[in-house]
Amino acid sequence: MVTTELFPDVIGQTNAKRVLDFFIRGFEKTDRIPHLMFVAPKGCGKTLMAKSVARRLKSINNDKKYFEINCSTLKNVKQFFNQICIPYMQDRDATILFDECSEIPKDITMALLTILNPNPEHHTSFAYEDYSIDFDFRRLSFMFATTETQSVFHALMDRLERVDLEEYTLEEMGKIVALNLDIKIAPEALLDIASVLRGNARAGQKMAQKIESYCEQYNKKVFKNSDWQKLGKILSIFPLGLNTTEILLLNILKDNKDCSLTNLAAKTGISKHAVQRDFEIYLQKHSLMDITTAGRNITAKGLDYLKKLA
Protein backbone atom coordinates (compact mmCIF):
# COMPACT_ATOMS: atom_id res chain seq x y z
CA MET A 1 0.00 0.00 0.00
CA VAL A 2 1.46 3.35 -1.05
CA THR A 3 1.55 5.92 1.69
CA THR A 4 0.17 9.31 0.70
CA GLU A 5 0.80 11.15 3.96
CA LEU A 6 4.04 12.40 2.41
CA PHE A 7 1.91 14.49 0.02
CA PRO A 8 -1.25 15.43 1.94
CA ASP A 9 -1.74 18.61 -0.08
CA VAL A 10 -1.64 16.85 -3.47
CA ILE A 11 -4.88 15.38 -4.82
CA GLY A 12 -4.65 12.32 -7.05
CA GLN A 13 -1.32 11.47 -8.78
CA THR A 14 -1.11 8.00 -7.23
CA ASN A 15 1.59 6.74 -9.61
CA ALA A 16 3.79 9.80 -9.18
CA LYS A 17 3.40 9.64 -5.39
CA ARG A 18 4.54 6.03 -5.37
CA VAL A 19 7.68 6.87 -7.39
CA LEU A 20 8.49 9.93 -5.29
CA ASP A 21 7.85 8.04 -2.06
CA PHE A 22 10.53 5.56 -3.16
CA PHE A 23 13.06 8.31 -3.97
CA ILE A 24 12.43 10.21 -0.73
CA ARG A 25 12.87 7.08 1.36
CA GLY A 26 16.18 6.59 -0.42
CA PHE A 27 17.13 10.17 0.47
CA GLU A 28 16.51 9.39 4.14
CA LYS A 29 19.21 6.70 3.93
CA THR A 30 21.74 8.26 1.53
CA ASP A 31 21.19 12.05 1.49
CA ARG A 32 20.76 11.78 -2.26
CA ILE A 33 17.75 11.91 -4.56
CA PRO A 34 17.72 11.77 -8.36
CA HIS A 35 17.29 15.05 -10.21
CA LEU A 36 13.62 15.03 -11.13
CA MET A 37 11.77 16.12 -14.25
CA PHE A 38 8.04 16.71 -13.71
CA VAL A 39 6.09 16.42 -16.95
CA ALA A 40 2.39 17.27 -17.28
CA PRO A 41 -0.08 19.52 -19.10
CA LYS A 42 -0.70 22.97 -17.69
CA GLY A 43 -2.46 23.07 -14.36
CA CYS A 44 -1.81 19.46 -13.38
CA GLY A 45 0.21 20.28 -10.27
CA LYS A 46 3.87 20.19 -11.33
CA THR A 47 4.86 23.12 -9.11
CA LEU A 48 2.65 21.92 -6.26
CA MET A 49 4.24 18.47 -6.38
CA ALA A 50 7.74 19.96 -6.49
CA LYS A 51 7.00 22.08 -3.43
CA SER A 52 5.61 19.05 -1.63
CA VAL A 53 8.79 17.08 -2.38
CA ALA A 54 10.90 20.02 -1.18
CA ARG A 55 8.96 20.21 2.10
CA ARG A 56 9.52 16.51 2.67
CA LEU A 57 13.26 16.85 1.98
CA LYS A 58 13.42 19.76 4.41
CA SER A 59 11.69 17.65 7.07
CA ILE A 60 14.62 15.24 6.74
CA ASN A 61 17.30 17.94 6.45
CA ASN A 62 16.12 21.16 8.07
CA ASP A 63 18.93 23.16 6.43
CA LYS A 64 17.60 22.38 2.95
CA LYS A 65 16.07 25.57 1.53
CA TYR A 66 13.70 25.67 -1.46
CA PHE A 67 14.24 28.01 -4.40
CA GLU A 68 12.07 28.32 -7.49
CA ILE A 69 13.45 29.66 -10.78
CA ASN A 70 11.23 30.75 -13.65
CA CYS A 71 13.36 29.71 -16.61
CA SER A 72 11.81 32.32 -18.91
CA THR A 73 13.82 34.90 -16.92
CA LEU A 74 17.15 33.19 -17.68
CA LYS A 75 19.11 35.00 -20.39
CA ASN A 76 22.69 33.74 -20.51
CA VAL A 77 25.40 31.86 -18.60
CA LYS A 78 26.78 35.00 -16.97
CA GLN A 79 23.41 35.82 -15.42
CA PHE A 80 22.88 32.16 -14.47
CA PHE A 81 26.26 32.01 -12.76
CA ASN A 82 26.06 35.34 -10.92
CA GLN A 83 22.34 35.44 -10.04
CA ILE A 84 21.51 31.76 -9.59
CA CYS A 85 24.57 29.59 -8.97
CA ILE A 86 26.44 31.82 -6.53
CA PRO A 87 23.52 32.94 -4.30
CA TYR A 88 21.45 29.73 -4.37
CA MET A 89 23.89 26.84 -4.93
CA GLN A 90 27.28 27.79 -3.53
CA ASP A 91 27.96 26.07 -0.19
CA ARG A 92 24.23 25.50 0.41
CA ASP A 93 21.78 22.77 1.23
CA ALA A 94 19.03 23.48 -1.27
CA THR A 95 16.27 22.10 -3.44
CA ILE A 96 15.95 24.09 -6.64
CA LEU A 97 13.05 23.95 -9.11
CA PHE A 98 13.68 25.04 -12.69
CA ASP A 99 10.11 25.78 -13.75
CA GLU A 100 9.16 25.93 -17.45
CA CYS A 101 12.55 24.42 -18.22
CA SER A 102 11.81 24.25 -21.96
CA GLU A 103 12.65 27.98 -21.87
CA ILE A 104 16.25 27.45 -20.70
CA PRO A 105 18.65 29.05 -23.24
CA LYS A 106 21.04 26.74 -25.05
CA ASP A 107 24.23 28.02 -23.39
CA ILE A 108 22.74 27.49 -19.91
CA THR A 109 21.60 24.02 -20.97
CA MET A 110 25.20 23.24 -21.92
CA ALA A 111 26.33 24.46 -18.49
CA LEU A 112 23.74 22.26 -16.78
CA LEU A 113 25.01 19.23 -18.72
CA THR A 114 28.41 19.80 -17.10
CA ILE A 115 26.95 20.47 -13.66
CA LEU A 116 24.75 17.36 -13.81
CA ASN A 117 27.68 15.05 -14.55
CA PRO A 118 29.17 14.51 -11.07
CA ASN A 119 32.10 12.31 -10.08
CA PRO A 120 31.68 9.13 -7.97
CA GLU A 121 31.74 11.30 -4.81
CA HIS A 122 28.71 13.21 -6.17
CA HIS A 123 30.67 16.39 -6.75
CA THR A 124 31.14 18.44 -9.86
CA SER A 125 32.51 21.90 -10.55
CA PHE A 126 31.67 24.58 -13.04
CA ALA A 127 33.98 27.45 -13.95
CA TYR A 128 32.99 30.76 -15.49
CA GLU A 129 35.63 33.36 -16.32
CA ASP A 130 37.97 33.34 -13.28
CA TYR A 131 35.50 31.87 -10.80
CA SER A 132 34.58 28.28 -10.04
CA ILE A 133 31.75 26.71 -8.02
CA ASP A 134 31.74 23.26 -6.51
CA PHE A 135 28.39 21.47 -6.63
CA ASP A 136 27.86 18.90 -3.90
CA PHE A 137 24.85 16.78 -4.80
CA ARG A 138 24.67 15.37 -1.30
CA ARG A 139 23.51 18.89 -0.42
CA LEU A 140 21.86 20.05 -3.65
CA SER A 141 18.75 18.60 -5.29
CA PHE A 142 17.52 19.81 -8.68
CA MET A 143 13.98 19.53 -10.01
CA PHE A 144 12.71 20.56 -13.43
CA ALA A 145 9.16 21.02 -14.72
CA THR A 146 7.77 21.34 -18.22
CA THR A 147 4.71 20.87 -20.38
CA GLU A 148 6.85 20.56 -23.53
CA THR A 149 9.42 17.76 -23.32
CA GLN A 150 10.01 18.00 -27.06
CA SER A 151 11.58 21.42 -26.48
CA VAL A 152 13.99 20.19 -23.78
CA PHE A 153 17.45 19.19 -25.01
CA HIS A 154 17.53 15.37 -25.10
CA ALA A 155 20.90 15.14 -23.31
CA LEU A 156 19.45 17.11 -20.39
CA MET A 157 16.42 14.81 -20.27
CA ASP A 158 18.78 11.83 -20.10
CA ARG A 159 20.31 13.19 -16.88
CA LEU A 160 16.94 13.51 -15.14
CA GLU A 161 14.45 11.07 -13.64
CA ARG A 162 11.18 11.70 -15.43
CA VAL A 163 8.00 11.79 -13.31
CA ASP A 164 4.79 12.03 -15.31
CA LEU A 165 1.79 13.62 -13.66
CA GLU A 166 -1.67 12.62 -14.82
CA GLU A 167 -4.55 14.87 -15.78
CA TYR A 168 -7.03 15.26 -12.95
CA THR A 169 -10.22 13.24 -13.17
CA LEU A 170 -13.59 14.97 -12.83
CA GLU A 171 -13.85 13.68 -9.26
CA GLU A 172 -10.40 15.04 -8.40
CA MET A 173 -11.21 18.42 -9.97
CA GLY A 174 -14.38 18.50 -7.87
CA LYS A 175 -12.28 17.92 -4.75
CA ILE A 176 -9.95 20.76 -5.73
CA VAL A 177 -12.89 23.14 -6.09
CA ALA A 178 -14.43 22.01 -2.79
CA LEU A 179 -11.14 22.39 -0.88
CA ASN A 180 -10.92 26.02 -2.00
CA LEU A 181 -14.44 26.88 -0.84
CA ASP A 182 -15.57 28.11 2.56
CA ILE A 183 -19.24 27.46 1.78
CA LYS A 184 -21.11 24.20 1.29
CA ILE A 185 -21.63 22.93 -2.24
CA ALA A 186 -24.10 20.33 -3.45
CA PRO A 187 -22.26 17.17 -4.59
CA GLU A 188 -24.24 17.01 -7.84
CA ALA A 189 -22.97 20.48 -8.76
CA LEU A 190 -19.31 19.53 -8.34
CA LEU A 191 -19.11 17.19 -11.34
CA ASP A 192 -20.85 19.72 -13.59
CA ILE A 193 -18.40 22.38 -12.47
CA ALA A 194 -15.43 20.03 -12.89
CA SER A 195 -16.48 19.24 -16.46
CA VAL A 196 -15.74 22.81 -17.62
CA LEU A 197 -12.36 23.20 -15.90
CA ARG A 198 -10.33 21.28 -18.51
CA GLY A 199 -8.45 19.36 -15.82
CA ASN A 200 -6.66 22.52 -14.70
CA ALA A 201 -6.22 22.94 -10.94
CA ARG A 202 -5.60 26.68 -11.23
CA ALA A 203 -8.89 27.01 -13.12
CA GLY A 204 -10.52 25.13 -10.23
CA GLN A 205 -9.10 27.57 -7.70
CA LYS A 206 -10.31 30.55 -9.77
CA MET A 207 -13.75 29.01 -10.14
CA ALA A 208 -13.95 28.56 -6.37
CA GLN A 209 -13.34 32.29 -5.97
CA LYS A 210 -16.17 33.05 -8.43
CA ILE A 211 -18.51 30.71 -6.56
CA GLU A 212 -17.64 32.42 -3.27
CA SER A 213 -18.34 35.81 -4.85
CA TYR A 214 -21.68 34.58 -6.23
CA CYS A 215 -22.72 33.25 -2.82
CA GLU A 216 -21.83 36.53 -1.14
CA GLN A 217 -23.74 38.56 -3.73
CA TYR A 218 -26.86 36.38 -3.58
CA ASN A 219 -26.63 35.55 0.14
CA LYS A 220 -26.31 31.80 -0.48
CA LYS A 221 -25.18 29.44 2.27
CA VAL A 222 -25.25 26.37 -0.01
CA PHE A 223 -24.25 26.43 -3.68
CA LYS A 224 -26.71 24.20 -5.56
CA ASN A 225 -26.87 22.95 -9.14
CA SER A 226 -29.43 25.66 -9.96
CA ASP A 227 -26.92 28.24 -8.74
CA TRP A 228 -24.28 26.75 -11.02
CA GLN A 229 -26.63 27.06 -14.01
CA LYS A 230 -27.22 30.71 -13.14
CA LEU A 231 -23.52 31.45 -12.60
CA GLY A 232 -22.67 29.69 -15.86
CA LYS A 233 -24.98 32.03 -17.76
CA ILE A 234 -23.57 35.09 -16.00
CA LEU A 235 -20.00 34.12 -16.89
CA SER A 236 -20.83 32.72 -20.37
CA ILE A 237 -19.40 29.32 -19.49
CA PHE A 238 -19.81 26.82 -22.32
CA PRO A 239 -20.09 23.01 -22.01
CA LEU A 240 -16.73 21.22 -21.70
CA GLY A 241 -15.18 24.59 -20.86
CA LEU A 242 -14.77 25.60 -24.50
CA ASN A 243 -13.90 29.24 -25.11
CA THR A 244 -15.27 31.56 -27.76
CA THR A 245 -12.30 30.99 -30.08
CA GLU A 246 -12.82 27.22 -30.04
CA ILE A 247 -16.50 27.70 -30.81
CA LEU A 248 -15.49 30.03 -33.66
CA LEU A 249 -13.18 27.31 -35.00
CA LEU A 250 -16.01 24.77 -34.93
CA ASN A 251 -18.31 27.15 -36.83
CA ILE A 252 -15.62 27.75 -39.45
CA LEU A 253 -15.15 24.00 -39.88
CA LYS A 254 -18.90 23.53 -40.15
CA ASP A 255 -18.94 25.87 -43.15
CA ASN A 256 -15.61 24.81 -44.70
CA LYS A 257 -15.08 21.12 -45.46
CA ASP A 258 -11.46 19.88 -45.47
CA CYS A 259 -10.28 23.25 -44.19
CA SER A 260 -6.50 23.75 -44.27
CA LEU A 261 -4.54 24.99 -41.27
CA THR A 262 -3.51 28.06 -43.26
CA ASN A 263 -7.12 28.88 -44.07
CA LEU A 264 -8.20 28.29 -40.48
CA ALA A 265 -5.47 30.60 -39.19
CA ALA A 266 -6.40 33.29 -41.72
CA LYS A 267 -10.09 33.17 -40.83
CA THR A 268 -9.40 33.47 -37.08
CA GLY A 269 -6.44 35.85 -37.22
CA ILE A 270 -4.45 33.43 -35.05
CA SER A 271 -1.06 32.00 -35.97
CA LYS A 272 -0.97 28.42 -37.25
CA HIS A 273 1.19 27.36 -34.32
CA ALA A 274 -1.25 28.86 -31.81
CA VAL A 275 -4.23 27.20 -33.51
CA GLN A 276 -2.52 23.82 -33.19
CA ARG A 277 -1.12 24.31 -29.70
CA ASP A 278 -3.91 26.20 -27.94
CA PHE A 279 -7.15 25.04 -29.56
CA GLU A 280 -7.04 22.00 -31.82
CA ILE A 281 -5.63 19.62 -29.22
CA TYR A 282 -8.58 20.16 -26.88
CA LEU A 283 -11.17 19.96 -29.67
CA GLN A 284 -9.65 16.69 -30.88
CA LYS A 285 -9.49 15.33 -27.35
CA HIS A 286 -13.27 15.65 -27.11
CA SER A 287 -13.83 14.35 -30.67
CA LEU A 288 -15.31 17.65 -31.84
CA MET A 289 -13.01 17.86 -34.88
CA ASP A 290 -10.87 15.57 -37.01
CA ILE A 291 -7.59 16.19 -38.83
CA THR A 292 -6.81 14.12 -41.91
CA THR A 293 -4.48 14.46 -44.88
CA ALA A 294 -7.36 16.16 -46.72
CA GLY A 295 -7.78 18.82 -44.03
CA ARG A 296 -9.72 19.69 -40.91
CA ASN A 297 -13.39 18.82 -40.41
CA ILE A 298 -16.00 19.11 -37.73
CA THR A 299 -17.31 15.78 -36.43
CA ALA A 300 -20.89 14.69 -35.84
CA LYS A 301 -20.26 15.28 -32.14
CA GLY A 302 -19.02 18.78 -32.98
CA LEU A 303 -22.15 19.53 -35.00
CA ASP A 304 -24.30 18.26 -32.16
CA TYR A 305 -22.38 20.51 -29.75
CA LEU A 306 -23.09 23.60 -31.87
CA LYS A 307 -26.72 22.60 -32.30
CA LYS A 308 -27.20 22.46 -28.53
CA LEU A 309 -25.67 25.94 -28.17
CA ALA A 310 -28.05 27.47 -30.71
C-alpha positions in Angstrom: 0.0 0.0 0.0 1.5 3.4 -1.1 1.6 5.9 1.7 0.2 9.3 0.7 0.8 11.2 4.0 4.0 12.4 2.4 1.9 14.5 0.0 -1.3 15.4 1.9 -1.7 18.6 -0.1 -1.6 16.8 -3.5 -4.9 15.4 -4.8 -4.6 12.3 -7.1 -1.3 11.5 -8.8 -1.1 8.0 -7.2 1.6 6.7 -9.6 3.8 9.8 -9.2 3.4 9.6 -5.4 4.5 6.0 -5.4 7.7 6.9 -7.4 8.5 9.9 -5.3 7.9 8.0 -2.1 10.5 5.6 -3.2 13.1 8.3 -4.0 12.4 10.2 -0.7 12.9 7.1 1.4 16.2 6.6 -0.4 17.1 10.2 0.5 16.5 9.4 4.1 19.2 6.7 3.9 21.7 8.3 1.5 21.2 12.1 1.5 20.8 11.8 -2.3 17.8 11.9 -4.6 17.7 11.8 -8.4 17.3 15.0 -10.2 13.6 15.0 -11.1 11.8 16.1 -14.3 8.0 16.7 -13.7 6.1 16.4 -16.9 2.4 17.3 -17.3 -0.1 19.5 -19.1 -0.7 23.0 -17.7 -2.5 23.1 -14.4 -1.8 19.5 -13.4 0.2 20.3 -10.3 3.9 20.2 -11.3 4.9 23.1 -9.1 2.6 21.9 -6.3 4.2 18.5 -6.4 7.7 20.0 -6.5 7.0 22.1 -3.4 5.6 19.1 -1.6 8.8 17.1 -2.4 10.9 20.0 -1.2 9.0 20.2 2.1 9.5 16.5 2.7 13.3 16.8 2.0 13.4 19.8 4.4 11.7 17.7 7.1 14.6 15.2 6.7 17.3 17.9 6.4 16.1 21.2 8.1 18.9 23.2 6.4 17.6 22.4 2.9 16.1 25.6 1.5 13.7 25.7 -1.5 14.2 28.0 -4.4 12.1 28.3 -7.5 13.4 29.7 -10.8 11.2 30.7 -13.7 13.4 29.7 -16.6 11.8 32.3 -18.9 13.8 34.9 -16.9 17.1 33.2 -17.7 19.1 35.0 -20.4 22.7 33.7 -20.5 25.4 31.9 -18.6 26.8 35.0 -17.0 23.4 35.8 -15.4 22.9 32.2 -14.5 26.3 32.0 -12.8 26.1 35.3 -10.9 22.3 35.4 -10.0 21.5 31.8 -9.6 24.6 29.6 -9.0 26.4 31.8 -6.5 23.5 32.9 -4.3 21.5 29.7 -4.4 23.9 26.8 -4.9 27.3 27.8 -3.5 28.0 26.1 -0.2 24.2 25.5 0.4 21.8 22.8 1.2 19.0 23.5 -1.3 16.3 22.1 -3.4 15.9 24.1 -6.6 13.1 24.0 -9.1 13.7 25.0 -12.7 10.1 25.8 -13.7 9.2 25.9 -17.4 12.5 24.4 -18.2 11.8 24.3 -22.0 12.7 28.0 -21.9 16.3 27.4 -20.7 18.6 29.0 -23.2 21.0 26.7 -25.0 24.2 28.0 -23.4 22.7 27.5 -19.9 21.6 24.0 -21.0 25.2 23.2 -21.9 26.3 24.5 -18.5 23.7 22.3 -16.8 25.0 19.2 -18.7 28.4 19.8 -17.1 27.0 20.5 -13.7 24.8 17.4 -13.8 27.7 15.1 -14.5 29.2 14.5 -11.1 32.1 12.3 -10.1 31.7 9.1 -8.0 31.7 11.3 -4.8 28.7 13.2 -6.2 30.7 16.4 -6.7 31.1 18.4 -9.9 32.5 21.9 -10.5 31.7 24.6 -13.0 34.0 27.4 -13.9 33.0 30.8 -15.5 35.6 33.4 -16.3 38.0 33.3 -13.3 35.5 31.9 -10.8 34.6 28.3 -10.0 31.8 26.7 -8.0 31.7 23.3 -6.5 28.4 21.5 -6.6 27.9 18.9 -3.9 24.8 16.8 -4.8 24.7 15.4 -1.3 23.5 18.9 -0.4 21.9 20.0 -3.7 18.7 18.6 -5.3 17.5 19.8 -8.7 14.0 19.5 -10.0 12.7 20.6 -13.4 9.2 21.0 -14.7 7.8 21.3 -18.2 4.7 20.9 -20.4 6.9 20.6 -23.5 9.4 17.8 -23.3 10.0 18.0 -27.1 11.6 21.4 -26.5 14.0 20.2 -23.8 17.5 19.2 -25.0 17.5 15.4 -25.1 20.9 15.1 -23.3 19.4 17.1 -20.4 16.4 14.8 -20.3 18.8 11.8 -20.1 20.3 13.2 -16.9 16.9 13.5 -15.1 14.4 11.1 -13.6 11.2 11.7 -15.4 8.0 11.8 -13.3 4.8 12.0 -15.3 1.8 13.6 -13.7 -1.7 12.6 -14.8 -4.5 14.9 -15.8 -7.0 15.3 -13.0 -10.2 13.2 -13.2 -13.6 15.0 -12.8 -13.9 13.7 -9.3 -10.4 15.0 -8.4 -11.2 18.4 -10.0 -14.4 18.5 -7.9 -12.3 17.9 -4.7 -9.9 20.8 -5.7 -12.9 23.1 -6.1 -14.4 22.0 -2.8 -11.1 22.4 -0.9 -10.9 26.0 -2.0 -14.4 26.9 -0.8 -15.6 28.1 2.6 -19.2 27.5 1.8 -21.1 24.2 1.3 -21.6 22.9 -2.2 -24.1 20.3 -3.5 -22.3 17.2 -4.6 -24.2 17.0 -7.8 -23.0 20.5 -8.8 -19.3 19.5 -8.3 -19.1 17.2 -11.3 -20.9 19.7 -13.6 -18.4 22.4 -12.5 -15.4 20.0 -12.9 -16.5 19.2 -16.5 -15.7 22.8 -17.6 -12.4 23.2 -15.9 -10.3 21.3 -18.5 -8.4 19.4 -15.8 -6.7 22.5 -14.7 -6.2 22.9 -10.9 -5.6 26.7 -11.2 -8.9 27.0 -13.1 -10.5 25.1 -10.2 -9.1 27.6 -7.7 -10.3 30.5 -9.8 -13.8 29.0 -10.1 -14.0 28.6 -6.4 -13.3 32.3 -6.0 -16.2 33.0 -8.4 -18.5 30.7 -6.6 -17.6 32.4 -3.3 -18.3 35.8 -4.9 -21.7 34.6 -6.2 -22.7 33.2 -2.8 -21.8 36.5 -1.1 -23.7 38.6 -3.7 -26.9 36.4 -3.6 -26.6 35.5 0.1 -26.3 31.8 -0.5 -25.2 29.4 2.3 -25.2 26.4 0.0 -24.3 26.4 -3.7 -26.7 24.2 -5.6 -26.9 23.0 -9.1 -29.4 25.7 -10.0 -26.9 28.2 -8.7 -24.3 26.7 -11.0 -26.6 27.1 -14.0 -27.2 30.7 -13.1 -23.5 31.4 -12.6 -22.7 29.7 -15.9 -25.0 32.0 -17.8 -23.6 35.1 -16.0 -20.0 34.1 -16.9 -20.8 32.7 -20.4 -19.4 29.3 -19.5 -19.8 26.8 -22.3 -20.1 23.0 -22.0 -16.7 21.2 -21.7 -15.2 24.6 -20.9 -14.8 25.6 -24.5 -13.9 29.2 -25.1 -15.3 31.6 -27.8 -12.3 31.0 -30.1 -12.8 27.2 -30.0 -16.5 27.7 -30.8 -15.5 30.0 -33.7 -13.2 27.3 -35.0 -16.0 24.8 -34.9 -18.3 27.1 -36.8 -15.6 27.8 -39.4 -15.1 24.0 -39.9 -18.9 23.5 -40.1 -18.9 25.9 -43.2 -15.6 24.8 -44.7 -15.1 21.1 -45.5 -11.5 19.9 -45.5 -10.3 23.2 -44.2 -6.5 23.8 -44.3 -4.5 25.0 -41.3 -3.5 28.1 -43.3 -7.1 28.9 -44.1 -8.2 28.3 -40.5 -5.5 30.6 -39.2 -6.4 33.3 -41.7 -10.1 33.2 -40.8 -9.4 33.5 -37.1 -6.4 35.9 -37.2 -4.5 33.4 -35.1 -1.1 32.0 -36.0 -1.0 28.4 -37.3 1.2 27.4 -34.3 -1.3 28.9 -31.8 -4.2 27.2 -33.5 -2.5 23.8 -33.2 -1.1 24.3 -29.7 -3.9 26.2 -27.9 -7.1 25.0 -29.6 -7.0 22.0 -31.8 -5.6 19.6 -29.2 -8.6 20.2 -26.9 -11.2 20.0 -29.7 -9.6 16.7 -30.9 -9.5 15.3 -27.3 -13.3 15.6 -27.1 -13.8 14.3 -30.7 -15.3 17.7 -31.8 -13.0 17.9 -34.9 -10.9 15.6 -37.0 -7.6 16.2 -38.8 -6.8 14.1 -41.9 -4.5 14.5 -44.9 -7.4 16.2 -46.7 -7.8 18.8 -44.0 -9.7 19.7 -40.9 -13.4 18.8 -40.4 -16.0 19.1 -37.7 -17.3 15.8 -36.4 -20.9 14.7 -35.8 -20.3 15.3 -32.1 -19.0 18.8 -33.0 -22.1 19.5 -35.0 -24.3 18.3 -32.2 -22.4 20.5 -29.7 -23.1 23.6 -31.9 -26.7 22.6 -32.3 -27.2 22.5 -28.5 -25.7 25.9 -28.2 -28.1 27.5 -30.7 
